[in-house]
Amino acid sequence: MKPINLMKADAACVKQFLDSFDHPDQAPDHYSGLYQYLEDDEEIGAVVFDSDFKVNMPKLYKAITHLKRPEVIFLSGATDKYIPLPTTGGLGLGAGIFTDIVIAESKREPIQLGKPGRVFGEFAMKRANVSNAGRVLFIGDMIEQDIGLGKATGFKTLLIMTHCSEEQMMKNQKLWPDYYADSLGSLLDVLNKY
């Protein structure tokens, strides 16, 4: 990707900018109401798919329709299929499930800006002024996103088993972490030795 020298913006500014786009917040009650979202708009040059707590069928249809044109840029942020729910201790649906639908139906792979995309890791290295990825220890508690980013970027990885069991880790042997621990607190004894 080439840099575009975008100036910094705060969350309120980004929200105001995104709210200026026309998008369907409410879905029709019947499939016949979805046809209007199958019409392409030649003015659309990019589809950005990220966390959206109001995702619905019209938004999915519009994204898939625009992505039929090969010149439309496809950017993706959050890929978490499941996210931790602190109130229950369980997992809830994440944006990655909907991103996977758009990928499958559009037959397009997005430029991955969030975890586990390499772009995110390279940005973090540049921002921290680090040139040797092998000297970075990336710590996270999600195998696909955190360990995936670490492996894609060449970082050493530490998986905190907060949201992951050893059984889940065994299923993801291609994303095997370099190290794992039950919690960050369990590392204190090890760190105190050095």
N, C-alpha and C positions, 0 to 999 in steps of 0.2 A: 504494500500500500504506500502511496506517496503522501507526505504530510501536506495539510492545507492551511497550516498556521491559524487554527481556530483559537480565538481568544477565550479565556476562562469565562464560565457562566455558572451562576448558582442554581440550585434546584428549582426555585420559584421561577426564574427566568426560563429554564428548560420547560417546566410545566406550562407556562404561558405560551411558549413557542409551539409546543405539541398540541395544546388546546386549540390553536388557530387552524389546525387541519380539520377537514371535513371527514368524519368517520362515523359509522353507525354504532351508536351506543345501545340501541335496543333492537332486538331481533323480531322479525315478524312471527305471527302465530302459526303460519302455514308455509309449506315449501314453496307455494306459488309466489309468495312475497320475496323469495330469495333471488328471483330472476334478475331483478334490477342490479344486483351486486355482481353479476356475471359479465357486465359490460366493462370493457377496458377503457382506461383514460390515458391517452397518449402523452399527457402532460406528466404522468407519474414516471419518475426516473429511478426510484429506489423504494424498496420495501424494507422497513426496519421492524424486526420482530424481537420483542423483549418482554419483560414482565408486564402483564396487562391484566388487572383483576376484573376487567369488564370484557374479556375476550368472548366472542360469540360467533355464530355461524356466518353472519354477513362479513365480519372482519376476516375470517378465514377464507371465505370465497373471494373477497376482493384481493387479498394477498396472493392467492393461487392464480387468479385471473391475470394480475399484473405481471407475475413471474413467468407467464407463458412467453413473454417477449424476452429474448436472450440479453438484450442491452440493459434491462432493468437490474440494478444492483440489489443484491440480497444480503442484508446485514442482520446478524443475530447477536443478542446479548446473553441473557440468562438461558442456560440449558438444563438447569436442575429439573429432573423429572419429578422429584419429590423434595419437599422442603420440611424442615423440622417444625413441629407445632409445639411451642413451649408450654402451652396450657395443658395439653394432653400427654406430652412426651412421645407422641406418635409422629407420623409423617402425613403430609397433605400433598395434593397435586401441585406441581410446579410448572413453570412456563415451558419446560422442555418437552412435555407431552404434546403441547399444541404446536411447538416448533417442528417436532417430528412429523406431525400431520401435514404441515405446509411443505416440508422437504419431500415427503413421499408423494404427495399429490402434484407438486410442481416439477418433480424430478430435478431439483436444483439443490446444490449445496451452498449454504451461506458463508460469507466471510465471518468467521467467528471472532467477535470483539470481546466477549466475556469469557469466563472460565468454561471449558478447558482450552480455549483458543490460544495459540502461540502468540498472537498479536498482543494480547493482554500481558503475558509474561515478558515479552520484549519491551513493552512500554514501561512496565515496572522496573526492569533492569536499567533502562535509559534514565528514568526519573531518579533512581537511586545511585546513578553513576557507577553501575557495576558492569564490567565487561566479560567476566568469566562466569557463565551460568553454573558450572560445576561447583562453584564456591557458595552457591545459594541453597539454603535449606527452606523449602516451601512447606509450611505447616497447614494442615487442613483436616476437616472431619468428614469430607465426602469423597468417596473413591473416584467417581467419574469426573467431577468438576475439579477438585483440588489436586488429587494425584495425577489426573489426566493433564492438567495444566503443567504441573511439574515435569512430567515425562516429555510432554511436547516441547518444552522450552530447554530441557537439559538440566533442570534443577535436581538436587537431592530432595527426597520427599519424606515427610513424617506424617503418618496418618494417626489422628487422635480418634480413638474408638467410640466417641460420643454417640454417633448415629450409625455405627457400623459394627457388625459382629464379625468374628473370625470366619464364620461360614460365608458371609457376603464377600469378605476379602478373598477367600479361596475361589469363589466364582469368577472373580475379576483378575485372574492371574496375569493377564497382559498389562494390567495396571498395578502390579505389585509394588507397594511402597518400599523405599529403602529402609525405613524404620517405622515402628508403630508403638503406641503407648496407650494405656487406658485413659489417661487424662494428662493435661499439661502439668498439673500438680505432681503427678508421679515422676516427672523428669527432674524435680528439684534435687532429689538425692544424687542423681547422676551428675547434674551440673555443679553441685556443691563439692564434688570430688576434684573438680578442675579449678 
